[in-house]
């Protein structure tokens, strides 16, 4: 085989391998996400979200552990990479409805983030979640 043909074949194989590796990433919301939310930079509340994808819908939980809350709704709009999820969170012995709406940043990075607006009962603020790798 000539040198140019070998080089071309090598490049094609490397491209195919890169595409396969990228395909292994799976659904962009799947995984554990850590971050915080709050109305300002001083008053922040830590949050953890774990999401799964069964091939049809996204499910998961907010703050796994003793105060875990099941995600009631979780959606992804791939046309603009916006995310929305809702849960009834346990906060200081009470249940409060949470709605998070955000956008995925750095989509191709394994440590991508979701940034947006967090509404918890009557309180509203901004949140940022970063996906664990």
N, C-alpha and C positions, 0 to 999 in steps of 0.2 A: 504494500500500500504506500502511496506517495506521501510525502511529508504534509502537503496542504490537505489531503484527504484525511489523514490521521488527526490533524489539528481540528478540522471541521467536525469530525466524528466525536472527538473529545469534548468540544464545546457543546455539541448537542446533548451528549450524555450528562454533562455537568448541569445544563439547563433543565433537563428532565429530572435529575435528582433534586435540584433546588425547588422545582415545582411540587414534587412529592413531599418534601420536607415541609413546605408551606401548607400543603393540604392537611398535614397531620395536626395542625393547630386546632382545628375544630371550630365550633361555634364561638363567636367573639365574646360572649358574656360568660361562658363556662369558667368556673374557678372561684377562688376566694379573693375577695376584694376588701381592702382595709383603708380607712380614712377617717374623716370627721366632717361635722357640719356645725354651722352656727351663724348667728346674725352678724357677728363681727370677728375680727382676728383674735380677740382676747377670750371670748366665751365660746369654746368649741366642745363638742361632744364626740367621743370616739364611736365609730360604727364599723361593723363587719357585715358583709353580705356574701353569702355563698350561693352560687347559681349553677343549675344543671340544665341540660337540654336533652330531651328524650327523642328527638327527631321531629317532633311536632310542636312542642311548646316549652317555654322556659319556666322553671320552677326554682324554689330555693328557700332560703331563710335569712332573716335579719337578726344579727347578734346571736349566733349560736351559743348554746350554753343554757344556764338556768332561766334566762330571760328571752329565749329564742321565740321568734315570731315567724310563722309561715308567710311567704310572699303570696298574696292573694291573686295578684296580677303582675305579670312581667312581660313587657313587649320590647321589641327592637324593630325600628324602621330602617332597613338597610339603604333606603334611598338617600338618607341624610345622616345615618348613624346615630339617631336619637334613641334614647332608652327611657322607659317609664316603668316604675314598679310601685306597688302599694302593699302595705301590711298594717296589721293592728299590733302596734308595739306595746310592750309592757314597760312602763316608766314609773318608778317610785310607787309600785303597787297598783297603778291604774293602767287602763288600756287606752291608748290614743292612736288615732289613724294617721299613718304616714304616707305621703305621696312624694316620690322622688322623680324628677324629670331632668335629664341631662343629655350630654352628647359625648360620644367616645372620642378621645384625643389619642393621637399616635396609634392608630388602629393596627398597624403592622408590627408594633413593638409588643413583645410578650408582657411587658410591664405597662401596658396601655392604661389610660385613666378614663373615668367617667366624671364629668364636671357639670354641675347644674344647680337647680333649685330644690331645696328640701323643705317640705311643709309637714309639720308635726303638730297636729291639733290646730291651735290658733297661732303657733309660732312658725315663722318662715325665715329661711336663711339659705346660704350657699353651701354646697357640699363638694367634696372631691374624694373619690375612691380610686385606689391604684390596685391593679391586679397583681397578686403574688405569682411568682413563677415557679 
